[in-house]
Amino acid sequence: MENNETKNIAPKTLDEVKQEIAGFMKRPGASVTEKTTPMSKLKQPVDVDYYYEVNNRFDFWQVQLAGDDAVYYYSHIPQYMHQQIVMPDGPVADLERAIDPRLKDMTFTKKDGTQTEPLKDFLVGPARKQAMMMAHKGKVVFEAYPGMNTNDIHLWMSSGKTTVSLIFTQLVAEGKVSMDEMSSKHVPQLQGTLWDEIPLWATASMSVGLDIEETPISMITPGAWINNFHKTFLGEYKTPYIEQLQKVTKHPSGEKPGGPATMRYSSGTTLVLQYICETIEKKPFGVLLQERVWSKAGFRNPAFLCLAPDYCRLNLYCR
């Protein structure tokens, strides 16, 4: 596919975004139909015809739009991406249960004074939740699986950022890296770029003052940095991630890193922290995760790290 260069372009309006998404939603499998409604249907194996159809339709937008096809992809991403398998070790830590039957009827008072629907109805309604678990004081107090089986695997998406945060925080506690250092200090490939000017505490808080924010508009704007970033992990944009990080530009507002109200969500900042962890320890992130976390926490099953075409770790997938 075309390898568009990252460039400064005029952002689309909200109406333009809605029109473009409406076009994508007309594709087979991109919207929600009776195929996956109610979501309890997802607990059954798919038939062979749909298996080949959904696999042939796999692409960036089919994954993003959360339609019928997407819920299949979320539980089967290892069919489409390279994986690094992170094995558990040692005794399994069983989660104790202390189920609180009151929680299924829990509601909240909204800002306008009205009540939300009970949790039990929310889970099977338009929100289309596949699973939910709550823990309190080390025990599971609520769990429900309206759209998946308890032994299914599922994509973590950005929840997987917690693994990078954990290992990076361990290195800070061990004195191997300082939050006051510049973000490029431990990654030679980023030296001589804008990351020279951004302290690690700003990168760790996603307050970097760069034009790499993930918004509904920027994510579908062709040529935008974050649009290219997201298309990379599915092989639709060919520039390696480290080169994309070298080409970041300052935010159009001119805001300084770490300034007031500069927190702008971006997976790019987490990737910088991951590169720092790998460079300091001289080990790929999957090995760090296995040595520091997965072999010590009593997990029963392995974790699957989704890898981009350049073999950079991008996401976590497990049950």
C-alpha positions in Angstrom: 0.0 0.0 0.0 1.1 3.6 -0.5 3.6 4.7 2.1 2.5 8.3 2.6 5.0 10.6 4.3 4.0 12.2 7.6 3.1 15.8 6.8 1.4 18.8 8.3 -2.1 18.9 6.8 -5.3 20.7 7.7 -7.4 18.6 10.1 -10.7 17.4 9.0 -13.9 18.9 10.4 -16.2 16.7 12.6 -18.7 16.6 9.8 -16.1 15.3 7.3 -15.0 12.7 9.8 -18.6 11.5 10.3 -19.1 11.3 6.5 -16.0 9.3 6.0 -16.8 6.9 8.8 -20.3 6.5 7.4 -18.7 5.3 4.2 -16.6 2.8 6.0 -19.6 1.5 7.9 -21.3 0.5 4.7 -18.7 -2.2 4.1 -19.8 -5.8 4.9 -18.9 -6.7 8.5 -18.1 -3.1 9.6 -21.3 -2.4 11.4 -23.2 -4.2 14.1 -26.0 -6.6 12.9 -27.9 -9.6 14.1 -24.7 -11.6 13.3 -23.3 -10.6 16.7 -26.5 -9.4 18.5 -26.9 -10.4 21.3 -23.2 -10.7 22.0 -23.8 -14.1 23.5 -23.7 -15.4 19.9 -19.9 -14.8 20.1 -19.5 -17.7 22.5 -20.3 -20.1 19.6 -17.8 -21.1 16.9 -18.2 -19.3 13.6 -19.3 -21.3 10.6 -16.7 -22.1 7.9 -18.2 -19.6 5.3 -18.0 -16.7 7.7 -14.5 -17.8 8.8 -13.1 -17.2 5.3 -15.2 -14.1 4.7 -14.0 -12.3 7.9 -10.4 -13.3 7.3 -10.5 -11.9 3.7 -11.9 -8.6 5.0 -9.3 -8.0 7.6 -7.8 -4.5 7.4 -7.2 -1.4 9.5 -10.8 -0.1 9.4 -12.5 -3.4 9.9 -10.5 -3.7 13.1 -11.2 -0.1 14.3 -14.9 0.2 13.7 -16.1 -2.4 16.3 -18.6 -4.0 14.0 -19.4 -7.7 13.5 -15.9 -8.5 12.1 -14.0 -6.6 14.7 -15.3 -8.6 17.7 -13.9 -11.7 15.9 -10.6 -10.1 15.3 -10.2 -9.0 18.9 -10.2 -12.7 19.9 -8.1 -14.0 17.0 -5.4 -11.4 16.3 -2.7 -14.1 16.5 -4.0 -15.2 13.1 -3.0 -11.8 11.5 0.1 -10.6 13.3 3.5 -11.9 14.4 3.5 -12.9 18.1 6.2 -13.2 20.8 5.0 -15.7 23.4 5.8 -14.9 27.0 5.6 -18.0 29.2 4.5 -18.1 32.8 6.5 -19.9 35.5 6.1 -21.1 39.0 2.9 -21.9 40.9 -0.4 -20.6 39.7 -2.0 -17.9 41.9 -5.7 -18.7 41.9 -8.0 -15.7 42.3 -10.2 -16.0 45.3 -13.9 -15.2 44.8 -16.1 -13.3 47.2 -18.9 -12.4 44.7 -21.1 -9.6 45.9 -24.6 -10.1 44.4 -25.5 -6.5 45.0 -23.1 -5.3 42.3 -25.2 -6.5 39.4 -27.9 -4.1 40.4 -25.5 -1.1 40.9 -26.5 2.2 39.3 -25.0 5.7 39.2 -26.5 9.1 39.3 -25.6 11.1 36.2 -24.7 14.8 36.0 -28.3 15.6 35.0 -29.7 13.8 38.0 -31.0 10.8 36.2 -30.0 7.2 37.0 -28.1 4.9 34.8 -29.4 1.5 34.0 -28.4 -1.4 36.3 -25.0 -2.9 35.6 -26.5 -6.2 34.6 -28.5 -4.4 31.8 -25.6 -2.2 30.8 -23.4 -5.3 30.1 -25.9 -6.8 27.6 -27.2 -3.5 26.1 -25.9 -1.3 23.2 -22.6 -0.9 25.0 -21.7 -4.5 23.9 -19.4 -5.5 26.6 -17.7 -8.9 26.2 -16.6 -9.3 29.8 -16.1 -7.5 33.1 -14.4 -8.4 36.3 -14.0 -6.4 39.5 -11.7 -7.1 42.4 -11.7 -5.7 45.9 -9.0 -6.3 48.6 -7.5 -9.1 46.5 -10.7 -11.0 45.8 -13.0 -11.1 42.8 -16.3 -9.5 43.8 -18.0 -9.4 40.4 -17.5 -11.1 37.0 -19.6 -11.5 33.9 -18.9 -12.8 30.4 -21.8 -11.7 28.1 -19.8 -11.8 24.9 -17.0 -14.3 25.4 -16.1 -17.6 27.1 -14.0 -17.7 30.2 -11.3 -19.6 28.3 -11.2 -17.2 25.3 -8.2 -14.9 24.7 -8.7 -11.2 24.0 -6.7 -8.2 22.8 -5.8 -5.8 25.7 -5.4 -2.8 23.4 -4.1 0.2 25.4 -4.5 -1.6 28.7 -1.3 -3.3 27.7 0.5 0.1 28.3 0.5 -0.8 32.0 3.2 -3.5 31.3 5.5 -0.8 29.9 4.7 1.6 32.7 5.5 -1.1 35.3 8.9 -2.1 33.9 9.9 1.5 33.2 9.0 2.3 36.8 11.1 -0.6 38.0 14.1 0.8 36.2 13.5 4.2 37.7 13.3 2.7 41.2 16.6 0.7 40.5 18.3 4.0 39.6 18.9 3.0 36.0 17.1 5.9 34.5 16.0 9.3 35.9 12.7 11.1 35.1 14.6 14.3 34.7 16.8 13.0 31.9 15.9 13.9 28.3 13.8 11.2 26.5 16.5 10.6 23.9 19.4 9.9 26.3 19.1 6.2 26.3 18.0 5.7 22.7 20.8 6.7 20.3 18.4 6.6 17.3 16.3 9.4 18.8 19.3 11.7 19.6 19.4 14.8 17.4 15.6 14.9 17.2 12.9 16.7 19.2 13.1 14.1 21.8 16.3 15.8 23.0 14.1 18.6 24.3 11.5 16.5 26.2 12.2 15.3 29.8 11.2 11.8 30.6 8.6 12.9 33.1 6.8 14.7 30.3 7.0 11.7 28.0 5.7 9.4 30.8 2.7 11.7 31.4 2.0 12.1 27.6 2.7 15.9 27.8 5.3 16.1 25.1 4.1 19.1 23.1 4.2 17.1 19.8 1.7 16.7 17.0 1.2 12.9 17.7 -2.1 13.0 19.6 -4.7 10.3 19.0 -8.1 11.8 18.3 -11.0 10.6 16.2 -10.0 13.1 13.5 -6.2 12.6 13.4 -6.5 8.8 13.4 -8.4 8.9 10.0 -6.6 11.8 8.4 -4.3 10.4 5.7 -0.7 11.4 6.2 -1.2 12.4 9.9 1.5 11.1 12.1 -0.8 9.0 14.3 -2.7 7.7 11.2 0.5 6.3 9.9 1.5 5.0 13.3 -1.7 2.9 13.6 -1.6 1.6 10.0 2.0 0.4 10.6 1.1 -2.5 12.9 -1.1 -4.1 10.2 1.6 -3.6 7.6 -0.3 -0.8 5.7 2.5 1.7 6.4 6.0 0.6 5.9 8.3 3.0 7.8 9.7 1.4 11.0 8.5 2.9 14.2 11.8 4.2 15.3 12.0 6.3 12.1 8.5 7.6 12.6 9.5 8.8 16.1 12.5 10.6 14.6 10.2 12.6 12.3 7.8 13.9 14.9 6.9 17.6 14.7 5.9 20.2 17.3 2.2 20.7 18.1 0.6 23.5 16.1 -0.3 25.3 19.3 3.4 25.8 20.1 2.9 24.4 23.6 5.9 23.4 25.6 6.5 19.9 26.9 5.0 19.5 30.3 3.1 22.8 30.2 -0.4 23.3 31.6 -3.1 21.3 30.0 -0.7 19.7 27.5 -1.6 16.1 28.2 -2.4 14.6 24.8 -3.0 10.8 24.6 -0.6 9.1 22.3 0.8 5.5 22.0 3.9 7.1 20.6 5.1 8.2 24.0 4.6 4.7 25.5 6.7 3.3 22.6 9.6 5.7 23.5 9.5 4.3 27.1 9.6 0.8 25.7 12.6 1.6 23.6 14.3 3.0 26.7 13.6 -0.2 28.7 15.0 -2.3 25.9 18.1 -0.2 25.4 19.0 0.0 29.1 18.5 -3.7 29.7 19.7 -4.8 26.3 16.8 -7.2 26.0 13.6 -7.2 23.9 10.5 -6.2 25.7 9.0 -9.7 25.7 12.0 -11.0 27.6 11.8 -8.2 30.1 8.1 -8.9 30.6 8.8 -12.6 31.1 11.7 -12.1 33.6 10.2 -9.2 35.6 6.4 -9.9 35.5 5.0 -13.0 33.8 7.3 -15.5 35.5 6.6 -14.0 39.0 2.9 -13.2 39.2 1.4 -16.6 39.2 -0.2 -16.5 35.7 -1.7 -19.7 34.4 -1.4 -18.9 30.7 1.2 -17.3 28.4 0.9 -13.8 27.1 1.1 -13.1 23.4 2.8 -9.9 22.4 1.6 -8.5 19.1 4.5 -7.5 16.9 4.6 -4.9 14.1 6.2 -5.9 10.8 9.5 -4.5 12.1 9.1 -6.8 15.1 8.5 -4.0 17.5 6.2 -5.1 20.4 2.9 -3.2 20.2 0.1 -4.9 22.1 -0.7 -7.6 24.6 -3.0 -10.5 24.1 -3.9 -13.1 26.7 -6.6 -14.8 28.7 
